[in-house]
Amino acid sequence: MTRLTEVLNRGRRPGYHGKFTNYKEVFPYKMPLPPILKDSVSNKKDKSKAAPCLEEIGLLLTCWKSSDFSMKGCEKEVKAFNKCYAASTNQPPQTGNKLSAAEVNKLLKKFPQPPHSYK
């Protein structure tokens, strides 16, 4: 008797190659974006370091509001704010292995990416 199952099933499934079914078709990769770097980075992480004494400022403002903006009843809050401000200004800037976003943007402007031909 003739074996017709392989012949009949050959056109039925794509990727079917005779008796070996583990051959799979190569998936066509579609590039959503070209694989190159942009000429700038975002500054999202640098914004959080802007106000170091925010809690002390809030306490000082609520004290001023409760005492009709007079300095007499708020000496403790003023001292706490001045102490925090002095501590934050006396800190040396952090130097490490990582560049800030502004430094990276400056370097990327100096050395831009070459033009690409991806479509």
Biopython code that builds the backbone (N, CA, C, O; Angstrom):
import numpy as np
from Bio.PDB.StructureBuilder import StructureBuilder

atoms = [
    (1, "MET", "N", (0.853, -1.178, 0.000)),
    (1, "MET", "CA", (0.000, 0.000, 0.000)),
    (1, "MET", "C", (0.898, 1.239, 0.000)),
    (1, "MET", "O", (1.958, 1.250, 0.625)),
    (2, "THR", "N", (0.473, 2.245, -0.684)),
    (2, "THR", "CA", (1.279, 3.469, -0.776)),
    (2, "THR", "C", (1.045, 4.344, 0.440)),
    (2, "THR", "O", (-0.039, 4.345, 1.023)),
    (3, "ARG", "N", (2.083, 5.093, 0.817)),
    (3, "ARG", "CA", (1.979, 5.992, 1.976)),
    (3, "ARG", "C", (1.627, 7.383, 1.466)),
    (3, "ARG", "O", (2.503, 8.115, 1.005)),
    (4, "LEU", "N", (0.378, 7.745, 1.545)),
    (4, "LEU", "CA", (-0.075, 9.035, 1.029)),
    (4, "LEU", "C", (-0.124, 10.127, 2.089)),
    (4, "LEU", "O", (-0.306, 11.294, 1.744)),
    (5, "THR", "N", (0.030, 9.792, 3.349)),
    (5, "THR", "CA", (-0.136, 10.812, 4.390)),
    (5, "THR", "C", (0.929, 11.902, 4.299)),
    (5, "THR", "O", (0.615, 13.082, 4.453)),
    (6, "GLU", "N", (2.189, 11.522, 4.050)),
    (6, "GLU", "CA", (3.229, 12.538, 3.948)),
    (6, "GLU", "C", (3.003, 13.433, 2.740)),
    (6, "GLU", "O", (3.210, 14.644, 2.821)),
    (7, "VAL", "N", (2.593, 12.871, 1.649)),
    (7, "VAL", "CA", (2.371, 13.641, 0.425)),
    (7, "VAL", "C", (1.187, 14.582, 0.600)),
    (7, "VAL", "O", (1.245, 15.731, 0.163)),
    (8, "LEU", "N", (0.128, 14.118, 1.224)),
    (8, "LEU", "CA", (-1.059, 14.949, 1.384)),
    (8, "LEU", "C", (-0.871, 16.021, 2.452)),
    (8, "LEU", "O", (-1.404, 17.123, 2.320)),
    (9, "ASN", "N", (-0.131, 15.716, 3.492)),
    (9, "ASN", "CA", (0.072, 16.684, 4.569)),
    (9, "ASN", "C", (1.182, 17.687, 4.281)),
    (9, "ASN", "O", (1.327, 18.656, 5.026)),
    (10, "ARG", "N", (1.955, 17.493, 3.245)),
    (10, "ARG", "CA", (3.073, 18.380, 2.969)),
    (10, "ARG", "C", (2.602, 19.805, 2.668)),
    (10, "ARG", "O", (3.248, 20.750, 3.120)),
    (11, "GLY", "N", (1.564, 19.993, 1.963)),
    (11, "GLY", "CA", (1.079, 21.329, 1.630)),
    (11, "GLY", "C", (0.127, 21.900, 2.660)),
    (11, "GLY", "O", (-0.284, 23.056, 2.559)),
    (12, "ARG", "N", (-0.223, 21.102, 3.642)),
    (12, "ARG", "CA", (-1.223, 21.525, 4.607)),
    (12, "ARG", "C", (-0.662, 22.492, 5.656)),
    (12, "ARG", "O", (-1.296, 23.511, 5.930)),
    (13, "ARG", "N", (0.487, 22.213, 6.245)),
    (13, "ARG", "CA", (1.059, 23.043, 7.300)),
    (13, "ARG", "C", (2.327, 23.714, 6.797)),
    (13, "ARG", "O", (3.184, 23.055, 6.208)),
    (14, "PRO", "N", (2.455, 24.995, 7.018)),
    (14, "PRO", "CA", (3.735, 25.613, 6.655)),
    (14, "PRO", "C", (4.807, 25.188, 7.649)),
    (14, "PRO", "O", (4.548, 25.105, 8.850)),
    (15, "GLY", "N", (5.982, 24.926, 7.160)),
    (15, "GLY", "CA", (7.064, 24.511, 8.022)),
    (15, "GLY", "C", (7.164, 23.014, 8.206)),
    (15, "GLY", "O", (8.047, 22.547, 8.925)),
    (16, "TYR", "N", (6.289, 22.249, 7.583)),
    (16, "TYR", "CA", (6.325, 20.794, 7.699)),
    (16, "TYR", "C", (7.234, 20.254, 6.609)),
    (16, "TYR", "O", (6.976, 20.467, 5.424)),
    (17, "HIS", "N", (8.299, 19.555, 6.999)),
    (17, "HIS", "CA", (9.274, 19.047, 6.034)),
    (17, "HIS", "C", (9.383, 17.534, 6.174)),
    (17, "HIS", "O", (10.332, 17.031, 6.776)),
    (18, "GLY", "N", (8.460, 16.844, 5.647)),
    (18, "GLY", "CA", (8.516, 15.391, 5.687)),
    (18, "GLY", "C", (8.240, 14.846, 7.066)),
    (18, "GLY", "O", (7.302, 15.283, 7.733)),
    (19, "LYS", "N", (9.049, 13.894, 7.504)),
    (19, "LYS", "CA", (8.785, 13.271, 8.789)),
    (19, "LYS", "C", (9.341, 14.064, 9.967)),
    (19, "LYS", "O", (9.004, 13.758, 11.111)),
    (20, "PHE", "N", (10.189, 15.082, 9.728)),
    (20, "PHE", "CA", (10.741, 15.890, 10.808)),
    (20, "PHE", "C", (9.838, 17.102, 11.043)),
    (20, "PHE", "O", (9.696, 17.960, 10.171)),
    (21, "THR", "N", (9.244, 17.162, 12.204)),
    (21, "THR", "CA", (8.324, 18.266, 12.486)),
    (21, "THR", "C", (8.959, 19.348, 13.333)),
    (21, "THR", "O", (8.290, 20.327, 13.663)),
    (22, "ASN", "N", (10.245, 19.210, 13.703)),
    (22, "ASN", "CA", (10.845, 20.221, 14.557)),
    (22, "ASN", "C", (11.465, 21.369, 13.767)),
    (22, "ASN", "O", (12.035, 22.282, 14.366)),
    (23, "TYR", "N", (11.371, 21.348, 12.455)),
    (23, "TYR", "CA", (11.839, 22.471, 11.661)),
    (23, "TYR", "C", (10.785, 23.563, 11.705)),
    (23, "TYR", "O", (9.641, 23.347, 11.304)),
    (24, "LYS", "N", (11.161, 24.711, 12.181)),
    (24, "LYS", "CA", (10.208, 25.812, 12.265)),
    (24, "LYS", "C", (10.616, 26.902, 11.294)),
    (24, "LYS", "O", (11.799, 27.080, 11.005)),
    (25, "GLU", "N", (9.645, 27.616, 10.800)),
    (25, "GLU", "CA", (9.956, 28.716, 9.897)),
    (25, "GLU", "C", (10.629, 29.841, 10.662)),
    (25, "GLU", "O", (10.330, 30.076, 11.833)),
    (26, "VAL", "N", (11.517, 30.517, 10.009)),
    (26, "VAL", "CA", (12.213, 31.634, 10.632)),
    (26, "VAL", "C", (11.233, 32.794, 10.757)),
    (26, "VAL", "O", (10.582, 33.189, 9.790)),
    (27, "PHE", "N", (11.145, 33.331, 11.979)),
    (27, "PHE", "CA", (10.212, 34.427, 12.224)),
    (27, "PHE", "C", (10.765, 35.712, 11.616)),
    (27, "PHE", "O", (11.896, 36.092, 11.918)),
    (28, "PRO", "N", (10.001, 36.382, 10.775)),
    (28, "PRO", "CA", (10.508, 37.634, 10.187)),
    (28, "PRO", "C", (10.499, 38.751, 11.230)),
    (28, "PRO", "O", (9.443, 39.128, 11.736)),
    (29, "TYR", "N", (11.670, 39.270, 11.542)),
    (29, "TYR", "CA", (11.796, 40.311, 12.567)),
    (29, "TYR", "C", (11.487, 41.664, 11.960)),
    (29, "TYR", "O", (12.038, 42.035, 10.923)),
    (30, "LYS", "N", (10.603, 42.395, 12.614)),
    (30, "LYS", "CA", (10.277, 43.752, 12.190)),
    (30, "LYS", "C", (10.887, 44.716, 13.192)),
    (30, "LYS", "O", (10.633, 44.609, 14.391)),
    (31, "MET", "N", (11.681, 45.647, 12.717)),
    (31, "MET", "CA", (12.322, 46.614, 13.608)),
    (31, "MET", "C", (11.358, 47.754, 13.909)),
    (31, "MET", "O", (11.021, 48.511, 12.999)),
    (32, "PRO", "N", (10.904, 47.906, 15.148)),
    (32, "PRO", "CA", (10.035, 49.042, 15.472)),
    (32, "PRO", "C", (10.805, 50.361, 15.453)),
    (32, "PRO", "O", (10.270, 51.393, 15.049)),
    (33, "LEU", "N", (12.064, 50.321, 15.891)),
    (33, "LEU", "CA", (12.941, 51.493, 15.868)),
    (33, "LEU", "C", (14.312, 51.048, 15.386)),
    (33, "LEU", "O", (14.700, 49.901, 15.605)),
    (34, "PRO", "N", (15.042, 51.929, 14.741)),
    (34, "PRO", "CA", (16.388, 51.532, 14.317)),
    (34, "PRO", "C", (17.303, 51.328, 15.519)),
    (34, "PRO", "O", (17.176, 52.048, 16.510)),
    (35, "PRO", "N", (18.214, 50.374, 15.460)),
    (35, "PRO", "CA", (19.073, 50.060, 16.610)),
    (35, "PRO", "C", (20.261, 51.010, 16.746)),
    (35, "PRO", "O", (21.415, 50.589, 16.671)),
    (36, "ILE", "N", (19.970, 52.280, 16.945)),
    (36, "ILE", "CA", (21.025, 53.274, 17.139)),
    (36, "ILE", "C", (20.679, 54.117, 18.358)),
    (36, "ILE", "O", (19.525, 54.156, 18.786)),
    (37, "LEU", "N", (21.667, 54.784, 18.911)),
    (37, "LEU", "CA", (21.449, 55.648, 20.064)),
    (37, "LEU", "C", (20.881, 56.988, 19.632)),
    (37, "LEU", "O", (21.115, 57.441, 18.511)),
    (38, "LYS", "N", (20.138, 57.618, 20.524)),
    (38, "LYS", "CA", (19.668, 58.972, 20.275)),
    (38, "LYS", "C", (20.772, 59.953, 20.642)),
    (38, "LYS", "O", (21.757, 59.574, 21.276)),
    (39, "ASP", "N", (20.612, 61.210, 20.245)),
    (39, "ASP", "CA", (21.620, 62.224, 20.530)),
    (39, "ASP", "C", (21.360, 62.955, 21.832)),
    (39, "ASP", "O", (21.977, 63.990, 22.082)),
    (40, "SER", "N", (20.471, 62.451, 22.666)),
    (40, "SER", "CA", (20.222, 63.076, 23.967)),
    (40, "SER", "C", (19.633, 62.036, 24.915)),
    (40, "SER", "O", (19.107, 61.010, 24.484)),
    (41, "VAL", "N", (19.732, 62.319, 26.211)),
    (41, "VAL", "CA", (19.123, 61.482, 27.239)),
    (41, "VAL", "C", (18.204, 62.356, 28.077)),
    (41, "VAL", "O", (18.323, 63.581, 28.063)),
    (42, "SER", "N", (17.278, 61.722, 28.813)),
    (42, "SER", "CA", (16.329, 62.497, 29.607)),
    (42, "SER", "C", (16.960, 62.923, 30.924)),
    (42, "SER", "O", (17.884, 62.276, 31.416)),
    (43, "ASN", "N", (16.460, 64.008, 31.490)),
    (43, "ASN", "CA", (16.974, 64.549, 32.748)),
    (43, "ASN", "C", (16.061, 64.211, 33.914)),
    (43, "ASN", "O", (15.964, 65.007, 34.848)),
    (44, "LYS", "N", (15.396, 63.080, 33.902)),
    (44, "LYS", "CA", (14.391, 62.773, 34.917)),
    (44, "LYS", "C", (14.987, 62.564, 36.301)),
    (44, "LYS", "O", (14.380, 62.984, 37.287)),
    (45, "LYS", "N", (16.144, 61.936, 36.413)),
    (45, "LYS", "CA", (16.694, 61.630, 37.730)),
    (45, "LYS", "C", (17.340, 62.837, 38.389)),
    (45, "LYS", "O", (17.448, 62.867, 39.615)),
    (46, "ASP", "N", (17.769, 63.819, 37.635)),
    (46, "ASP", "CA", (18.447, 64.972, 38.217)),
    (46, "ASP", "C", (17.484, 65.931, 38.904)),
    (46, "ASP", "O", (17.913, 66.752, 39.715)),
    (47, "LYS", "N", (16.201, 65.845, 38.600)),
    (47, "LYS", "CA", (15.243, 66.795, 39.159)),
    (47, "LYS", "C", (14.962, 66.545, 40.642)),
    (47, "LYS", "O", (14.551, 67.470, 41.341)),
    (48, "SER", "N", (15.170, 65.336, 41.137)),
    (48, "SER", "CA", (14.828, 65.023, 42.522)),
    (48, "SER", "C", (15.807, 65.627, 43.522)),
    (48, "SER", "O", (15.474, 65.718, 44.704)),
    (49, "LYS", "N", (16.990, 66.040, 43.102)),
    (49, "LYS", "CA", (17.997, 66.570, 44.006)),
    (49, "LYS", "C", (17.888, 68.085, 44.172)),
    (49, "LYS", "O", (18.792, 68.689, 44.749)),
    (50, "ALA", "N", (16.836, 68.714, 43.698)),
    (50, "ALA", "CA", (16.758, 70.172, 43.667)),
    (50, "ALA", "C", (16.487, 70.780, 45.043)),
    (50, "ALA", "O", (17.086, 71.806, 45.365)),
    (51, "ALA", "N", (15.615, 70.200, 45.869)),
    (51, "ALA", "CA", (15.224, 70.804, 47.142)),
    (51, "ALA", "C", (15.583, 69.874, 48.299)),
    (51, "ALA", "O", (14.815, 68.959, 48.594)),
    (52, "PRO", "N", (16.733, 70.077, 48.969)),
    (52, "PRO", "CA", (17.115, 69.165, 50.045)),
    (52, "PRO", "C", (16.377, 69.402, 51.358)),
    (52, "PRO", "O", (16.227, 68.458, 52.134)),
    (53, "CYS", "N", (15.904, 70.625, 51.648)),
    (53, "CYS", "CA", (15.297, 70.950, 52.950)),
    (53, "CYS", "C", (13.803, 71.222, 52.812)),
    (53, "CYS", "O", (13.279, 72.152, 53.426)),
    (54, "LEU", "N", (13.134, 70.430, 52.024)),
    (54, "LEU", "CA", (11.723, 70.694, 51.745)),
    (54, "LEU", "C", (10.853, 70.515, 52.981)),
    (54, "LEU", "O", (9.905, 71.277, 53.172)),
    (55, "GLU", "N", (11.144, 69.543, 53.815)),
    (55, "GLU", "CA", (10.338, 69.310, 55.020)),
    (55, "GLU", "C", (10.465, 70.481, 55.995)),
    (55, "GLU", "O", (9.468, 70.913, 56.573)),
    (56, "GLU", "N", (11.679, 70.997, 56.181)),
    (56, "GLU", "CA", (11.892, 72.123, 57.091)),
    (56, "GLU", "C", (11.217, 73.393, 56.582)),
    (56, "GLU", "O", (10.703, 74.184, 57.373)),
    (57, "ILE", "N", (11.217, 73.589, 55.271)),
    (57, "ILE", "CA", (10.532, 74.752, 54.687)),
    (57, "ILE", "C", (9.034, 74.660, 54.952)),
    (57, "ILE", "O", (8.397, 75.656, 55.292)),
    (58, "GLY", "N", (8.473, 73.459, 54.794)),
    (58, "GLY", "CA", (7.041, 73.277, 55.054)),
    (58, "GLY", "C", (6.680, 73.553, 56.501)),
    (58, "GLY", "O", (5.674, 74.205, 56.779)),
    (59, "LEU", "N", (7.505, 73.055, 57.435)),
    (59, "LEU", "CA", (7.243, 73.326, 58.856)),
    (59, "LEU", "C", (7.355, 74.816, 59.171)),
    (59, "LEU", "O", (6.561, 75.349, 59.945)),
    (60, "LEU", "N", (8.334, 75.484, 58.575)),
    (60, "LEU", "CA", (8.513, 76.914, 58.806)),
    (60, "LEU", "C", (7.332, 77.719, 58.265)),
    (60, "LEU", "O", (6.875, 78.660, 58.914)),
    (61, "LEU", "N", (6.843, 77.360, 57.098)),
    (61, "LEU", "CA", (5.707, 78.091, 56.517)),
    (61, "LEU", "C", (4.423, 77.869, 57.319)),
    (61, "LEU", "O", (3.643, 78.804, 57.500)),
    (62, "THR", "N", (4.193, 76.644, 57.800)),
    (62, "THR", "CA", (2.991, 76.426, 58.617)),
    (62, "THR", "C", (3.086, 77.176, 59.947)),
    (62, "THR", "O", (2.078, 77.665, 60.455)),
    (63, "CYS", "N", (4.291, 77.267, 60.510)),
    (63, "CYS", "CA", (4.464, 78.032, 61.752)),
    (63, "CYS", "C", (4.208, 79.517, 61.501)),
    (63, "CYS", "O", (3.550, 80.182, 62.301)),
    (64, "TRP", "N", (4.727, 80.031, 60.389)),
    (64, "TRP", "CA", (4.494, 81.447, 60.066)),
    (64, "TRP", "C", (3.007, 81.714, 59.839)),
    (64, "TRP", "O", (2.493, 82.760, 60.234)),
    (65, "LYS", "N", (2.317, 80.764, 59.201)),
    (65, "LYS", "CA", (0.896, 80.954, 58.947)),
    (65, "LYS", "C", (0.106, 80.983, 60.257)),
    (65, "LYS", "O", (-0.831, 81.769, 60.401)),
    (66, "SER", "N", (0.482, 80.132, 61.206)),
    (66, "SER", "CA", (-0.255, 80.093, 62.475)),
    (66, "SER", "C", (0.062, 81.300, 63.364)),
    (66, "SER", "O", (-0.746, 81.658, 64.221)),
    (67, "SER", "N", (1.230, 81.934, 63.171)),
    (67, "SER", "CA", (1.588, 83.081, 64.018)),
    (67, "SER", "C", (1.520, 84.406, 63.252)),
    (67, "SER", "O", (2.210, 85.358, 63.615)),
    (68, "ASP", "N", (0.708, 84.481, 62.211)),
    (68, "ASP", "CA", (0.517, 85.694, 61.401)),
    (68, "ASP", "C", (1.841, 86.240, 60.863)),
    (68, "ASP", "O", (2.073, 87.449, 60.886)),
    (69, "PHE", "N", (2.690, 85.364, 60.390)),
    (69, "PHE", "CA", (3.959, 85.695, 59.735)),
    (69, "PHE", "C", (4.881, 86.542, 60.609)),
    (69, "PHE", "O", (5.537, 87.464, 60.124)),
    (70, "SER", "N", (4.923, 86.227, 61.875)),
    (70, "SER", "CA", (5.876, 86.887, 62.773)),
    (70, "SER", "C", (6.958, 85.878, 63.154)),
    (70, "SER", "O", (6.697, 84.676, 63.219)),
    (71, "MET", "N", (8.166, 86.366, 63.403)),
    (71, "MET", "CA", (9.302, 85.501, 63.706)),
    (71, "MET", "C", (9.359, 85.095, 65.179)),
    (71, "MET", "O", (10.180, 84.257, 65.553)),
    (72, "LYS", "N", (8.505, 85.673, 66.014)),
    (72, "LYS", "CA", (8.626, 85.467, 67.458)),
    (72, "LYS", "C", (8.359, 84.023, 67.872)),
    (72, "LYS", "O", (9.088, 83.491, 68.710)),
    (73, "GLY", "N", (7.368, 83.391, 67.329)),
    (73, "GLY", "CA", (7.011, 82.044, 67.780)),
    (73, "GLY", "C", (7.668, 80.925, 66.989)),
    (73, "GLY", "O", (7.404, 79.753, 67.257)),
    (74, "CYS", "N", (8.510, 81.253, 66.028)),
    (74, "CYS", "CA", (9.033, 80.224, 65.117)),
    (74, "CYS", "C", (10.557, 80.116, 65.147)),
    (74, "CYS", "O", (11.169, 79.796, 64.128)),
    (75, "GLU", "N", (11.171, 80.376, 66.287)),
    (75, "GLU", "CA", (12.638, 80.333, 66.349)),
    (75, "GLU", "C", (13.171, 78.909, 66.154)),
    (75, "GLU", "O", (14.215, 78.706, 65.535)),
    (76, "LYS", "N", (12.439, 77.932, 66.691)),
    (76, "LYS", "CA", (12.891, 76.545, 66.586)),
    (76, "LYS", "C", (12.896, 76.081, 65.123)),
    (76, "LYS", "O", (13.835, 75.412, 64.693)),
    (77, "GLU", "N", (11.856, 76.432, 64.358)),
    (77, "GLU", "CA", (11.771, 76.037, 62.953)),
    (77, "GLU", "C", (12.810, 76.763, 62.108)),
    (77, "GLU", "O", (13.374, 76.186, 61.179)),
    (78, "VAL", "N", (13.066, 78.051, 62.438)),
    (78, "VAL", "CA", (14.072, 78.810, 61.693)),
    (78, "VAL", "C", (15.457, 78.210, 61.917)),
    (78, "VAL", "O", (16.243, 78.093, 60.977)),
    (79, "LYS", "N", (15.761, 77.827, 63.166)),
    (79, "LYS", "CA", (17.058, 77.212, 63.463)),
    (79, "LYS", "C", (17.202, 75.868, 62.745)),
    (79, "LYS", "O", (18.272, 75.546, 62.229)),
    (80, "ALA", "N", (16.126, 75.093, 62.717)),
    (80, "ALA", "CA", (16.179, 73.796, 62.033)),
    (80, "ALA", "C", (16.402, 73.978, 60.534)),
    (80, "ALA", "O", (17.163, 73.232, 59.917)),
    (81, "PHE", "N", (15.730, 74.980, 59.950)),
    (81, "PHE", "CA", (15.917, 75.244, 58.519)),
    (81, "PHE", "C", (17.334, 75.731, 58.228)),
    (81, "PHE", "O", (17.957, 75.280, 57.268)),
    (82, "ASN", "N", (17.846, 76.646, 59.047)),
    (82, "ASN", "CA", (19.203, 77.155, 58.831)),
    (82, "ASN", "C", (20.243, 76.038, 58.972)),
    (82, "ASN", "O", (21.221, 75.997, 58.225)),
    (83, "LYS", "N", (20.026, 75.140, 59.929)),
    (83, "LYS", "CA", (20.948, 74.021, 60.123)),
    (83, "LYS", "C", (20.924, 73.086, 58.908)),
    (83, "LYS", "O", (21.970, 72.636, 58.440)),
    (84, "CYS", "N", (19.732, 72.806, 58.411)),
    (84, "CYS", "CA", (19.607, 71.934, 57.241)),
    (84, "CYS", "C", (20.225, 72.585, 56.009)),
    (84, "CYS", "O", (20.903, 71.920, 55.226)),
    (85, "TYR", "N", (19.992, 73.882, 55.840)),
    (85, "TYR", "CA", (20.536, 74.594, 54.679)),
    (85, "TYR", "C", (22.063, 74.625, 54.728)),
    (85, "TYR", "O", (22.724, 74.438, 53.706)),
    (86, "ALA", "N", (22.617, 74.860, 55.904)),
    (86, "ALA", "CA", (24.078, 74.880, 56.038)),
    (86, "ALA", "C", (24.670, 73.501, 55.753)),
    (86, "ALA", "O", (25.724, 73.387, 55.127)),
    (87, "ALA", "N", (23.988, 72.461, 56.216)),
    (87, "ALA", "CA", (24.484, 71.104, 55.970)),
    (87, "ALA", "C", (24.416, 70.747, 54.489)),
    (87, "ALA", "O", (25.299, 70.059, 53.976)),
    (88, "SER", "N", (23.371, 71.211, 53.795)),
    (88, "SER", "CA", (23.239, 70.865, 52.379)),
    (88, "SER", "C", (24.208, 71.655, 51.507)),
    (88, "SER", "O", (24.655, 71.147, 50.479)),
    (89, "THR", "N", (24.545, 72.890, 51.894)),
    (89, "THR", "CA", (25.485, 73.669, 51.086)),
    (89, "THR", "C", (26.927, 73.276, 51.357)),
    (89, "THR", "O", (27.782, 73.469, 50.493)),
    (90, "ASN", "N", (27.226, 72.725, 52.544)),
    (90, "ASN", "CA", (28.594, 72.331, 52.869)),
    (90, "ASN", "C", (28.976, 70.983, 52.279)),
    (90, "ASN", "O", (30.156, 70.631, 52.267)),
    (91, "GLN", "N", (28.004, 70.224, 51.791)),
    (91, "GLN", "CA", (28.315, 68.925, 51.212)),
    (91, "GLN", "C", (29.065, 69.116, 49.901)),
    (91, "GLN", "O", (28.647, 69.922, 49.069)),
    (92, "PRO", "N", (30.165, 68.393, 49.697)),
    (92, "PRO", "CA", (30.843, 68.478, 48.401)),
    (92, "PRO", "C", (30.003, 67.771, 47.342)),
    (92, "PRO", "O", (29.285, 66.822, 47.658)),
    (93, "PRO", "N", (30.081, 68.213, 46.113)),
    (93, "PRO", "CA", (29.309, 67.528, 45.072)),
    (93, "PRO", "C", (29.797, 66.095, 44.910)),
    (93, "PRO", "O", (30.993, 65.815, 45.002)),
    (94, "GLN", "N", (28.860, 65.203, 44.670)),
    (94, "GLN", "CA", (29.199, 63.789, 44.576)),
    (94, "GLN", "C", (29.942, 63.527, 43.273)),
    (94, "GLN", "O", (29.461, 63.854, 42.188)),
    (95, "THR", "N", (31.092, 62.946, 43.400)),
    (95, "THR", "CA", (31.849, 62.555, 42.217)),
    (95, "THR", "C", (31.908, 61.043, 42.200)),
    (95, "THR", "O", (32.206, 60.410, 43.213)),
    (96, "GLY", "N", (31.629, 60.478, 41.063)),
    (96, "GLY", "CA", (31.619, 59.029, 40.954)),
    (96, "GLY", "C", (31.899, 58.610, 39.528)),
    (96, "GLY", "O", (32.363, 59.400, 38.707)),
    (97, "ASN", "N", (31.612, 57.369, 39.253)),
    (97, "ASN", "CA", (31.855, 56.834, 37.923)),
    (97, "ASN", "C", (30.775, 57.228, 36.934)),
    (97, "ASN", "O", (31.004, 57.194, 35.725)),
    (98, "LYS", "N", (29.604, 57.602, 37.423)),
    (98, "LYS", "CA", (28.489, 57.910, 36.536)),
    (98, "LYS", "C", (28.489, 59.384, 36.167)),
    (98, "LYS", "O", (28.779, 60.245, 36.998)),
    (99, "LEU", "N", (28.164, 59.663, 34.924)),
    (99, "LEU", "CA", (28.027, 61.037, 34.461)),
    (99, "LEU", "C", (26.593, 61.491, 34.673)),
    (99, "LEU", "O", (25.668, 60.678, 34.647)),
    (100, "SER", "N", (26.410, 62.776, 34.881)),
    (100, "SER", "CA", (25.049, 63.294, 34.983)),
    (100, "SER", "C", (24.451, 63.386, 33.582)),
    (100, "SER", "O", (25.162, 63.275, 32.584)),
    (101, "ALA", "N", (23.146, 63.587, 33.522)),
    (101, "ALA", "CA", (22.465, 63.640, 32.232)),
    (101, "ALA", "C", (22.922, 64.849, 31.422)),
    (101, "ALA", "O", (23.016, 64.769, 30.197)),
    (102, "ALA", "N", (23.209, 65.969, 32.090)),
    (102, "ALA", "CA", (23.683, 67.150, 31.371)),
    (102, "ALA", "C", (25.060, 66.900, 30.752)),
    (102, "ALA", "O", (25.329, 67.338, 29.634)),
    (103, "GLU", "N", (25.927, 66.198, 31.478)),
    (103, "GLU", "CA", (27.254, 65.888, 30.933)),
    (103, "GLU", "C", (27.161, 64.924, 29.751)),
    (103, "GLU", "O", (27.898, 65.063, 28.775)),
    (104, "VAL", "N", (26.260, 63.951, 29.838)),
    (104, "VAL", "CA", (26.076, 63.004, 28.733)),
    (104, "VAL", "C", (25.534, 63.727, 27.508)),
    (104, "VAL", "O", (25.981, 63.466, 26.391)),
    (105, "ASN", "N", (24.569, 64.639, 27.702)),
    (105, "ASN", "CA", (24.032, 65.399, 26.575)),
    (105, "ASN", "C", (25.106, 66.261, 25.931)),
    (105, "ASN", "O", (25.147, 66.392, 24.708)),
    (106, "LYS", "N", (25.972, 66.847, 26.743)),
    (106, "LYS", "CA", (27.052, 67.673, 26.204)),
    (106, "LYS", "C", (28.006, 66.824, 25.358)),
    (106, "LYS", "O", (28.431, 67.248, 24.284)),
    (107, "LEU", "N", (28.338, 65.628, 25.844)),
    (107, "LEU", "CA", (29.218, 64.744, 25.079)),
    (107, "LEU", "C", (28.550, 64.237, 23.802)),
    (107, "LEU", "O", (29.206, 64.108, 22.768)),
    (108, "LEU", "N", (27.245, 63.949, 23.868)),
    (108, "LEU", "CA", (26.545, 63.475, 22.675)),
    (108, "LEU", "C", (26.404, 64.574, 21.630)),
    (108, "LEU", "O", (26.377, 64.283, 20.434)),
    (109, "LYS", "N", (26.313, 65.840, 22.060)),
    (109, "LYS", "CA", (26.291, 66.932, 21.087)),
    (109, "LYS", "C", (27.657, 67.109, 20.440)),
    (109, "LYS", "O", (27.765, 67.465, 19.267)),
    (110, "LYS", "N", (28.695, 66.855, 21.225)),
    (110, "LYS", "CA", (30.049, 66.988, 20.694)),
    (110, "LYS", "C", (30.362, 65.866, 19.700)),
    (110, "LYS", "O", (31.036, 66.094, 18.696)),
    (111, "PHE", "N", (29.873, 64.655, 19.980)),
    (111, "PHE", "CA", (30.120, 63.494, 19.124)),
    (111, "PHE", "C", (28.773, 62.881, 18.728)),
    (111, "PHE", "O", (28.362, 61.892, 19.335)),
    (112, "PRO", "N", (28.070, 63.435, 17.725)),
    (112, "PRO", "CA", (26.745, 62.905, 17.363)),
    (112, "PRO", "C", (26.854, 61.537, 16.685)),
    (112, "PRO", "O", (27.917, 61.140, 16.210)),
    (113, "GLN", "N", (25.737, 60.843, 16.657)),
    (113, "GLN", "CA", (25.680, 59.530, 16.037)),
    (113, "GLN", "C", (25.748, 59.675, 14.519)),
    (113, "GLN", "O", (25.234, 60.651, 13.973)),
    (114, "PRO", "N", (26.376, 58.718, 13.825)),
    (114, "PRO", "CA", (26.429, 58.799, 12.363)),
    (114, "PRO", "C", (25.047, 58.548, 11.768)),
    (114, "PRO", "O", (24.207, 57.906, 12.399)),
    (115, "PRO", "N", (24.808, 59.048, 10.565)),
    (115, "PRO", "CA", (23.497, 58.804, 9.937)),
    (115, "PRO", "C", (23.321, 57.315, 9.638)),
    (115, "PRO", "O", (24.290, 56.594, 9.406)),
    (116, "HIS", "N", (22.082, 56.880, 9.650)),
    (116, "HIS", "CA", (21.789, 55.460, 9.452)),
    (116, "HIS", "C", (20.972, 55.272, 8.191)),
    (116, "HIS", "O", (20.404, 56.225, 7.656)),
    (117, "SER", "N", (20.918, 54.039, 7.722)),
    (117, "SER", "CA", (20.159, 53.720, 6.515)),
    (117, "SER", "C", (19.067, 52.697, 6.794)),
    (117, "SER", "O", (18.593, 52.047, 5.862)),
    (118, "TYR", "N", (18.650, 52.534, 8.055)),
    (118, "TYR", "CA", (17.584, 51.590, 8.397)),
    (118, "TYR", "C", (16.240, 52.188, 8.044)),
    (118, "TYR", "O", (16.008, 53.384, 8.217)),
    (119, "LYS", "N", (15.360, 51.336, 7.547)),
    (119, "LYS", "CA", (14.013, 51.808, 7.211)),
    (119, "LYS", "C", (12.979, 50.918, 7.821)),
    (119, "LYS", "O", (11.783, 51.154, 7.649)),
]
sb = StructureBuilder()
sb.init_structure("model")
sb.init_model(0)
sb.init_chain("A")
sb.init_seg("    ")
for serial, (resi, resn, name, xyz) in enumerate(atoms, 1):
    if name == "N":
        sb.init_residue(resn, " ", resi, " ")
    sb.init_atom(name, np.array(xyz, "f"), 0.0, 1.0, " ", f" {name:<3s}", serial, name[0])
structure = sb.get_structure()
